[in-house]
Amino acid sequence: MNKIYGYWRCSTDAQDQEHQIRALKDAGCEVLYGDKITGTSDYGEREELSKLLDELEEGSLLILSELSRLGRTSLLMQIELDKLLKKGVNVKTLDKRLDTTTMSKEIVGLIVSILGYAAEQELSQIRSRTAEGRAVALSRGVKFGRKRKYDQFQVAEVMKKKSQGEGLGTIAKSLGMTRSMVQRIVRQEAVA
């Protein structure tokens, strides 16, 4: 038998891939690939998954923690799984919901449809909860985006120097800021 491959994916830097990696190694994976990228990202953006799919050959076994690692929609899961099966690659999931080495093609298709639907629903719920949380936070006055790297004193100095006719580059150099930061302050103050 050919090699046993494993693929892990984490959506954010806050998530830890170690749990998935350990479980894949415990399942016998000899070669591991993984991406830190959202499940809704395009396949072209998942560099490691693309490398893995190119490397797999007939007789290989691909182990995933769950089928949604291949995609978040029923269609994406079905397409990728069909490609793998046509290539002669078997697929197992650690959650034991899919094992193409023991299941008939019809059962695999049914399971992928159900798991794909469940993944789509989960993604929809995540988006809904996120939007609700964001709305609540905004109503409480929480500001989103990156934090300012300058204070009100610096804003006052930038605006004073700008009103005296100094250029953005000169202001930036004299205050130890970047030109783009000075430009951002001037733009924000013009709006306010």
Secondary structure, DSSP 8 states (H G I E B T S, - for coil): ---EEEEEEESSTTS-SHHHHHHHHHTT-SEEEEEES-TTS-GGG-HHHHHHHHH--TT-EEEESSGGGS-SSHHHHHHHHHHHHHTT-EEEETTSS-BTTTS-HHHHHHHHHHHHHHHHHHHHHHHHHHHHHHHHHHHTT---S---SS-HHHHHHHHHHHHTT--HHHHHHHHT--HHHHHHHHHHHHH-
